[in-house]
Amino acid sequence: MNEKKITINGNKVTFDYLFKKADELIGVKNTIDSSRDLIDLINNVFSSGDDFSFKYFIQSGGLERLELSLEDVSKRLETISNSICPDEQVEVVSNEK
């Protein structure tokens, strides 16, 4: 049986490395969930006709915070994507005896 050894930046991919990347993705997911909650809040406030709360949210920088949060998500996903891109050459190791 042949086994492929995958490397990233010349380093063998390990369980710990993949676990760390999965943990980073969970952090991104949590940021997305928070952003979605803000969007839901904006939708509910606007739909209910609560002009005061809607204007307060806008004037207090809520949309800017949402935009920064989504920009952060984009950058973090790109960084994680780049960090899990395997090297082009894959070493094939035979496990046969």
Secondary structure, DSSP 8 states (H G I E B T S, - for coil): -EEEE-EETTEE--HHHHHHHHHHHHHHHHHHHHHHHHHHHHHHHHHTT-HHHHHHHHHTTHHHHHHHHHHHHHHHHHHHHHHT---S--EEEE---
